[in-house]
Amino acid sequence: MRGLSPLVVKVEVLYAPTCANHLMWLEKVRKLVENLGEGVVIEEIDVWEHPEALKKYWSDVWQEFKEGYIHYFILVTVNGRAINWYWDIGKVKEAILKEMESGP
């Protein structure tokens, strides 16, 4: 009988390197993920280098972003669900813990 594989929660941080705050938010999410243990992984995606990543998630500002009008951009997702309140690190933690509790 094979054992169950451990649940992995994937946190994606999509960011624009032109965003003045992206380094601060990346660091906050990194620390959060690190403190939650091995079951949580983080993927950091530079949307200038990987614009195809924007197609996975919807936002009303992305067209302006793609046309070069917006120089700030950060989006946090937990297991493929966009967290609209990424700036509230407590809400990001809440979303991660909810995914961890839901099990495989």
Secondary structure, DSSP 4 states (H G I P E B T S, - for coil): -PPPPPP-EEEEEEE-TT-TTHHHHHHHHHHHHHHH-TTEEEEEEETTT-GGGGGGS--TTHHHHHTT-----EEEEETTEEETTTT-HHHHHHHHHHHHHH--
